[in-house]
């Protein structure tokens, strides 16, 4: 049972996308609802433990929520992108995909050691990208204080893996299954 049924009701489920057997949780319907989107941001802000220096958003939908959170928190916005998408000097971290590997990156000078960072994405499933982002941030000396997601798919284990990595994880809604 989700703790925010009003927000869960605003997230559309699309069966068999992107392939048969998958229940795609579409946050675009939440974003279209101005009150729902505002409520989501308010509740995410309320769950943050203490001051934050940077909100790190994971490409691409994580940017939406990270930017919206950075404003009321008075924090900077750190972009974590697919490798090769950022200009200048970057640091990168590789991670496993279902069929191969990928890399995410951030600017090498984006985070000073000791900065209090909130890691944000729209959805946590298996956790591969989020765990790579956590490793990347920690490598730069960041104090990652929490990871926040709008949607958690707990059956896929990503949030549990982040917790096993020593990170506080918060999600507004959770949906069973894939």
RANOR-V294649 format. One record per pair of residues at least 24 apart in sequence whose ideal C-beta (glycine too) atoms are under 8 Angstrom apart, sorted by the first residue. I is the first residue (numbers start at 1). GAP is how many residues later the second one is. If there is no record, write none. Layout:
I|GAP ; I|GAP
This chain:
2|170 ; 2|171 ; 2|172 ; 2|173 ; 3|169 ; 3|170 ; 4|39 ; 4|168 ; 4|169 ; 6|30 ; 6|33 ; 7|29 ; 7|32 ; 7|33 ; 7|36 ; 7|143 ; 7|165 ; 7|166 ; 8|165 ; 8|167 ; 10|26 ; 11|139 ; 11|140 ; 11|162 ; 11|164 ; 13|162 ; 21|157 ; 22|156 ; 23|152 ; 23|154 ; 23|155 ; 25|98 ; 25|126 ; 25|128 ; 25|150 ; 27|34 ; 27|95 ; 27|96 ; 27|123 ; 27|124 ; 30|120 ; 31|33 ; 37|31 ; 40|25 ; 40|110 ; 40|132 ; 41|24 ; 41|27 ; 41|28 ; 41|31 ; 43|129 ; 44|25 ; 44|76 ; 44|104 ; 44|106 ; 44|126 ; 44|128 ; 45|24 ; 45|27 ; 45|28 ; 47|99 ; 47|101 ; 47|123 ; 48|25 ; 48|70 ; 48|97 ; 48|98 ; 48|100 ; 49|96 ; 49|97 ; 49|119 ; 50|66 ; 50|95 ; 51|65 ; 52|64 ; 52|65 ; 52|66 ; 52|93 ; 53|62 ; 53|63 ; 53|64 ; 54|24 ; 54|56 ; 54|57 ; 54|61 ; 54|62 ; 54|63 ; 54|64 ; 54|88 ; 55|62 ; 55|63 ; 55|65 ; 56|24 ; 56|50 ; 56|55 ; 56|61 ; 56|62 ; 56|63 ; 56|64 ; 56|77 ; 56|81 ; 56|86 ; 56|88 ; 57|63 ; 57|64 ; 58|46 ; 58|61 ; 58|62 ; 58|63 ; 58|71 ; 58|72 ; 58|75 ; 59|26 ; 59|45 ; 61|60 ; 61|61 ; 61|62 ; 62|58 ; 62|59 ; 62|60 ; 64|58 ; 65|55 ; 65|56 ; 65|57 ; 65|83 ; 65|85 ; 66|52 ; 66|54 ; 69|49 ; 69|51 ; 69|79 ; 73|45 ; 75|43 ; 78|28 ; 78|32 ; 78|33 ; 78|39 ; 79|27 ; 79|28 ; 79|31 ; 80|24 ; 80|25 ; 80|26 ; 80|53 ; 80|56 ; 81|24 ; 81|25 ; 91|45 ; 91|48 ; 91|49 ; 92|44 ; 93|39 ; 93|40 ; 93|42 ; 93|43 ; 93|46 ; 94|38 ; 95|33 ; 95|34 ; 95|36 ; 95|37 ; 96|32 ; 97|31 ; 102|27 ; 103|29 ; 104|25 ; 104|28 ; 104|29 ; 104|32 ; 105|31 ; 106|30 ; 106|31 ; 106|34 ; 108|32 ; 110|30 ; 111|26 ; 111|29 ; 111|30 ; 111|31 ; 112|29 ; 113|27 ; 113|28 ; 113|29 ; 114|27 ; 114|28 ; 114|29 ; 115|26 ; 115|27 ; 115|28 ; 116|26 ; 116|27 ; 116|29 ; 117|25 ; 117|26 ; 117|27 ; 117|28 ; 118|26 ; 118|27 ; 118|28 ; 118|29 ; 118|30 ; 119|25 ; 119|27 ; 119|28 ; 119|29 ; 119|48 ; 120|27 ; 120|28 ; 120|29 ; 121|26 ; 121|28 ; 122|27 ; 122|28 ; 122|29 ; 123|26 ; 123|27 ; 123|28 ; 123|29 ; 123|30 ; 124|25 ; 124|27 ; 124|28 ; 124|29 ; 124|34 ; 124|35 ; 124|38 ; 124|45 ; 124|47 ; 125|28 ; 125|31 ; 125|33 ; 126|30 ; 126|31 ; 126|32 ; 126|35 ; 127|29 ; 127|30 ; 127|31 ; 127|32 ; 127|34 ; 127|35 ; 128|30 ; 130|28 ; 130|32 ; 131|27 ; 131|30 ; 131|31 ; 131|34 ; 134|28 ; 134|31 ; 134|33 ; 146|24 ; 151|24 ; 153|24 ; 153|25
